Amino acid sequence: MPHKFAEIAFTPTVRAMQARQGSRAGYARMDAGDDYNHRLGDREAAFIAARDSFYMATTSETGWPYVQHRGGPAGFMKVLDQDTIGFADFSGNRQYISTGNLRHDNRIALFFMDYPNRTRLKMLGRIRSVETGESEVLERLGDSSYSAQIERGFIIEVAGFDWNCPQHITPRFTDGELNEALKSLQAENHQLRSRSASQNEARVAGARSQNLNAEETLGEGPMELVVSGVRQLTARVRAYELRDPSRGNLPAVDPGSHLKIPMRLPTGVMAVRQYSIASNPLRRDVYEIAVQREDGGSGGSRAVHDTYQVGTRIRLDLPMNHFGLHDDERPAVLIAGGIGITAIKSMAQALYARGGNFSLHYAGRSQADMAFSERLKQKFRTQASIYGAAEGNRLDVHRILSAAPKDAIIYVCGPDRLNRAVKNIAVKLDIPRENVRLELFK
């Protein structure tokens, strides 16, 4: 039994065109499997509930298609159950083209768009009109906070749906979204300004107490960077922004690149440690690394946490990459454990920017301990899955690899036990060795 959306949309003519254009093999896997995409899950319900508009296509008795935009308050399209959605039909220009078309042919196509996050859900279904006599149904579809007049309601039986890739979707933002974003930035700016003097005094006092030379530049490499920002991501993880001292462009990097960061260990000995560049590889103004403090380790992470501050200068080698991302159209499965997210995060950003097909799986002890988890959930709503063991949500490697497309490239960065699990299960599932790529903690 095939994927329901494909069963309807992939007619013989469409399939012939896919074969002619070379994409048929990629869509063939939609013809079989457990996920038929005709029953709404939590992901689809949450996505629809957040929308304040959608596009609806109908067909007239003359065979002409007609597309209409429908809008209202966020969530005006109601998810009634796993098979059914419905909405109140607010009074508009009173042309009644869609309403008239539906009396001839009750089949519709819907597009739900999330422009800021470049995500879209397309759906096929059959629709029926709910007239004023069905007051209980209309009351369920209505919204008391919205004053527009309701002429009727519509109930839609879902026949199939499919998530589209983000390619070619231009991000757009509403006034409310922009105002909210600016509000938080303005508040943050005010807080930073008000705390600036006391923070500088605290940094100077801290540096003196640790016998640091404020003029010292750590390392001897050809590239000079300065710490321009420090953020506490979790109780143990801090992010450090590194920029060119003159604010010039930094050398371009590929996803998965790392830096050899110099530091003075508690013993006074100079050392270097490798840290992945977690920032968007498209950025040239800054590199960001995230360092998890390990008090029982060799002292490198403690040295960074204890001595790196805004203004710290370092000299180091140019970025290197032993964990490169493929540049063709094959799908990717990204798996990260703990602080291994730093290498995987840049890959997800690069794939998202180029409209690539990927899924991201990030596991940790608890979501409170997982750096970037909230940002990743917001950025990659449809691609990211977060697994916090403390919340009873554990990463199932076998399930993930079993569901992966046959030609997927699998990237893993995490503790040794996670790397071993992926390697062993990949062998059992006959996944080619060259399709599994690991980045080891250094």
C-alpha positions in Angstrom: 0.0 0.0 0.0 1.7 3.2 -1.1 2.2 6.6 0.5 -1.3 8.1 0.3 -0.2 11.5 -1.2 1.9 9.7 -3.8 -1.0 7.3 -4.6 -3.1 10.3 -5.5 -0.7 12.8 -7.0 1.7 10.4 -8.8 -0.5 9.5 -11.7 0.9 7.3 -14.5 1.7 10.4 -16.5 3.5 12.0 -13.5 5.5 8.8 -12.8 6.5 8.7 -16.5 7.8 12.3 -16.3 9.7 11.5 -13.1 11.3 8.5 -14.9 12.2 10.7 -17.8 13.7 13.4 -15.6 15.7 11.0 -13.5 13.8 11.5 -10.1 11.7 8.3 -10.2 14.1 6.2 -8.1 14.2 8.8 -5.4 10.4 8.8 -5.1 10.0 5.0 -5.5 10.4 4.5 -1.7 7.2 6.4 -1.2 5.3 3.5 -2.7 5.9 1.2 0.2 6.5 1.4 4.0 4.7 2.0 7.2 4.1 5.7 6.9 1.3 6.3 4.5 0.8 10.0 5.4 -2.9 10.3 5.5 -3.4 10.5 9.3 -2.3 13.6 11.1 0.2 13.2 13.9 1.4 15.7 16.6 3.9 17.3 14.2 1.2 18.1 11.6 -1.3 19.2 14.3 1.1 21.6 15.9 2.2 23.0 12.5 -1.4 23.6 11.4 -2.4 25.2 14.7 0.4 27.8 14.3 -0.7 29.0 10.9 -2.8 32.1 10.3 -3.4 31.5 6.6 -3.3 28.8 3.9 -3.9 28.4 0.2 -6.8 26.3 -1.1 -7.2 25.0 -4.7 -10.5 23.9 -6.2 -11.6 23.0 -9.7 -14.6 24.4 -11.6 -17.0 22.4 -13.8 -15.2 23.8 -16.8 -12.0 22.2 -15.6 -10.2 25.4 -14.6 -8.3 25.4 -11.3 -8.8 28.2 -8.8 -6.4 29.0 -5.9 -7.7 31.1 -3.0 -5.9 32.5 0.0 -7.7 32.0 3.4 -6.7 33.9 6.5 -7.7 34.4 10.1 -6.2 34.3 13.6 -3.5 31.7 14.2 -5.1 28.3 14.6 -8.4 29.1 12.8 -7.9 25.9 10.9 -8.8 23.3 13.5 -7.4 19.8 13.7 -10.5 17.9 14.8 -8.9 14.4 14.9 -6.3 12.4 13.0 -8.4 12.3 9.9 -10.3 15.6 9.9 -9.7 19.3 9.9 -12.1 22.2 9.6 -12.3 26.0 9.5 -14.8 28.8 9.7 -15.5 30.5 6.4 -15.3 34.3 7.1 -17.2 36.8 5.0 -15.0 38.1 2.2 -15.5 39.6 -1.3 -18.6 37.4 -1.8 -17.5 36.0 -5.2 -18.1 32.5 -3.9 -15.8 30.9 -6.5 -14.3 28.3 -4.2 -17.7 27.7 -2.5 -19.3 27.2 -5.9 -16.6 24.9 -7.2 -16.9 22.7 -4.2 -20.6 22.0 -5.0 -19.4 20.5 -8.3 -16.2 18.7 -7.1 -15.5 18.3 -3.4 -11.7 17.5 -3.9 -9.3 20.2 -2.7 -5.6 20.8 -2.4 -4.1 22.9 0.5 -0.8 24.6 1.1 0.2 25.6 4.7 3.2 27.9 4.7 5.7 28.8 7.4 7.8 31.5 5.7 10.1 32.4 8.6 11.2 28.8 8.9 11.0 28.0 5.2 8.6 25.0 5.7 5.5 24.0 3.9 2.9 21.2 4.3 0.8 20.2 1.3 -2.4 18.3 1.7 -5.2 16.7 -0.4 -8.7 16.1 0.9 -12.5 16.1 0.4 -14.5 18.9 1.8 -18.1 19.4 2.9 -19.9 22.6 3.8 -21.3 23.2 7.3 -24.3 25.6 7.1 -25.9 27.7 9.9 -28.2 24.9 11.0 -25.3 22.9 12.4 -24.7 25.4 15.3 -22.6 23.0 17.4 -20.1 22.3 14.6 -19.9 26.0 13.7 -19.2 26.9 17.3 -16.4 24.4 17.4 -14.9 25.9 14.3 -15.3 29.5 15.4 -13.0 31.8 17.4 -14.7 34.2 19.9 -11.7 36.5 19.8 -12.1 37.2 16.1 -14.9 39.5 15.1 -15.3 38.6 11.4 -18.7 37.3 10.3 -18.9 33.5 9.8 -21.0 32.6 6.8 -20.5 28.8 7.0 -17.9 26.2 8.0 -16.0 23.6 6.1 -15.0 20.1 7.3 -12.1 18.4 5.4 -11.4 14.7 5.4 -7.7 14.3 4.9 -6.8 12.0 2.0 -3.0 12.5 2.0 -0.3 15.0 2.9 3.4 15.5 2.3 6.1 17.8 3.7 7.9 19.8 1.0 11.5 20.7 1.0 12.5 24.3 1.9 14.2 25.0 -1.4 13.2 28.3 -3.0 11.0 29.5 -0.1 12.0 33.1 0.7 11.7 33.8 4.4 9.0 36.5 5.2 8.0 37.9 8.6 4.9 39.5 9.9 4.9 42.8 11.8 4.2 40.9 15.0 7.2 38.6 14.5 9.5 41.5 13.7 8.3 43.5 16.7 8.7 40.6 19.0 12.3 39.9 17.7 13.2 43.6 18.1 11.7 43.7 21.5 14.0 41.0 22.8 17.0 42.6 21.1 16.2 46.0 22.6 15.8 44.5 26.1 19.0 42.6 25.7 20.8 45.7 24.5 19.6 47.6 27.5 20.7 44.9 29.9 24.1 44.7 28.2 24.7 48.4 28.5 23.6 48.6 32.1 25.9 45.7 33.1 28.8 46.7 30.9 30.8 48.6 33.5 30.4 46.1 36.3 31.2 43.2 34.0 34.4 44.9 32.9 35.5 45.4 36.4 34.8 41.8 37.3 36.8 40.6 34.3 39.8 42.7 35.3 39.6 41.5 38.9 39.2 37.9 37.7 42.2 38.2 35.4 44.4 39.6 38.2 43.4 36.9 40.7 44.5 34.3 38.2 47.8 36.1 37.5 46.9 36.6 33.8 48.8 39.0 31.7 46.1 41.1 29.8 48.6 41.7 27.0 49.5 38.1 26.5 48.6 36.5 23.1 48.2 32.7 23.4 49.6 30.5 20.7 52.0 31.0 17.7 49.9 30.3 14.6 49.6 32.4 11.5 45.9 33.5 12.2 45.2 36.0 15.0 41.7 36.0 16.6 40.2 37.8 19.6 37.4 36.6 21.9 34.5 39.0 21.1 31.7 37.3 23.1 31.1 34.7 25.7 27.7 33.0 26.3 26.7 30.4 28.9 24.7 27.9 27.0 24.2 25.3 29.8 25.6 24.8 33.3 28.8 23.3 31.8 28.9 24.6 28.2 30.1 28.0 27.1 30.1 29.5 23.6 33.0 31.7 22.5 32.9 34.1 19.6 36.2 34.5 17.8 36.7 37.4 15.4 39.5 39.1 13.4 40.9 41.9 15.7 40.3 44.4 12.9 36.8 42.9 12.2 37.9 41.8 8.7 36.5 38.7 7.0 37.8 35.3 8.3 39.0 32.5 6.1 36.1 30.5 4.6 35.3 27.2 6.2 33.3 24.1 5.2 30.8 22.3 7.5 32.6 20.1 10.0 35.7 22.2 10.2 37.6 22.7 13.5 40.2 24.9 15.1 43.2 24.0 17.2 42.7 26.3 20.2 45.8 27.3 22.3 45.5 27.5 26.1 47.6 27.6 29.2 46.9 24.6 31.4 46.5 25.0 35.2 50.1 23.6 35.4 51.4 26.5 33.3 52.1 24.4 30.3 50.9 25.6 26.9 48.7 23.1 25.0 46.2 23.0 22.1 42.8 21.3 21.9 40.5 20.8 18.9 37.1 22.4 18.9 34.6 22.2 16.0 33.3 25.5 14.5 29.7 25.5 15.4 28.6 28.7 13.7 27.0 28.9 10.3 29.8 28.1 7.8 28.4 30.8 5.5 29.4 33.4 8.0 32.8 35.1 7.4 32.6 37.6 10.3 32.9 35.1 13.3 33.8 31.6 14.3 31.9 30.2 17.3 33.1 27.3 19.4 31.4 25.7 22.3 33.4 24.2 25.2 32.0 21.8 27.7 33.8 22.0 31.0 35.3 18.6 32.2 36.7 19.0 35.7 38.0 15.4 35.6 39.6 15.8 32.2 43.1 16.8 31.1 42.6 20.4 31.9 42.0 21.9 28.5 38.3 22.7 28.9 39.0 24.1 32.4 41.7 26.3 31.0 39.4 27.8 28.4 36.6 28.3 31.0 38.9 29.9 33.5 41.0 32.1 31.3 39.2 33.0 28.1 37.3 36.2 28.4 36.2 39.1 26.1 39.4 40.6 24.7 41.6 37.4 25.0 43.8 37.2 21.9 45.0 33.9 20.4 47.2 32.9 17.5 46.4 29.6 15.8 46.5 27.5 12.6 44.0 28.0 9.9 40.8 26.0 10.1 41.0 22.3 9.2 38.4 19.7 8.2 38.6 15.9 8.6 34.8 15.5 8.7 33.6 17.1 5.4 30.0 17.2 4.2 29.1 15.7 0.8 28.2 18.2 -1.8 25.8 16.2 -4.0 22.0 15.8 -3.6 22.1 12.6 -1.6 20.1 12.9 1.7 21.9 13.1 5.0 21.2 11.7 8.5 23.0 13.7 11.2 23.4 12.1 14.6 24.9 14.0 17.6 25.6 13.0 21.2 26.3 15.6 23.9 28.8 18.2 22.9 29.2 16.4 19.5 26.4 18.7 18.4 29.0 21.4 17.6 30.3 19.6 14.5 26.8 18.4 13.4 25.2 21.8 13.9 27.2 23.5 11.1 26.3 20.6 8.8 22.6 21.1 9.5 22.9 24.8 8.8 24.6 24.2 5.5 22.1 21.5 4.3 19.2 23.7 5.3 20.7 26.7 3.4 21.0 24.7 0.2 17.6 23.0 0.5 19.1 19.6 1.2 17.2 16.5 2.4 18.3 15.8 5.9 17.2 14.7 9.4 19.0 15.7 12.6 19.0 13.5 15.8 20.5 15.0 18.9 20.7 13.1 22.2 21.9 14.1 25.7 21.4 13.5 29.4 18.6 16.1 29.6 17.5 18.9 27.4 18.7 21.4 30.0 22.2 20.1 29.5 22.1 20.1 25.7 23.7 23.1 24.1 21.8 24.8 21.2 18.7 22.4 21.7 16.1 25.2 21.8 17.7 27.0 18.8 17.8 23.8 16.8 14.1 23.0 17.5 13.1 26.4 16.4 15.3 26.5 13.3 14.8 22.9 12.1 11.2 22.2 13.2 10.5 19.5 10.7 14.0 18.0 10.5 15.2 18.0 14.1 14.5 15.4 16.8 15.8 16.0 20.4 16.3 13.1 22.8 16.7 13.9 26.5 17.3 10.7 28.5 16.1 12.3 31.8 12.8 13.0 30.1 12.5 9.4 29.1 13.2 10.1 25.4 16.2 8.0 24.2 17.7 7.9 20.8 17.0 4.6 19.0 19.9 4.1 16.5 18.4 1.0 15.0 15.1 2.7 14.2 16.8 5.8 12.8 19.1 3.8 10.5 16.4 1.5 9.4 14.2 4.4 8.3 17.1 6.2 6.5 16.9 6.5 2.7 19.1 3.8 1.0 21.5 6.4 -0.4 21.7 8.5 2.7 25.1 9.6 4.1 25.2 9.2 7.8 27.3 11.6 10.0 27.9 10.8 13.7 29.7 12.9 16.3 29.4 11.9 20.0 30.8 9.6 22.7 32.6 6.4 21.8 29.6 4.3 22.7 27.4 6.2 20.3 29.9 5.9 17.5 30.3 2.1 18.1 26.5 1.6 18.1 26.1 3.4 14.8 28.9 1.4 13.2 27.7 -2.0 14.5 24.0 -1.4 13.5 25.0 -0.1 10.1 26.9 -3.3 9.4 23.8 -5.4 10.4 21.6 -3.3 8.1 24.1 -3.7 5.2 24.7 0.0 5.0 27.9 0.6 2.9 30.8 1.5 5.1 31.6 4.6 3.0 28.1 6.0 3.8 28.9 6.2 7.6 31.2 9.0 8.6 32.4 9.5 12.2 34.0 12.4 14.0 35.8 11.3 17.2 36.1 13.4 20.3 39.7 14.7 20.5 
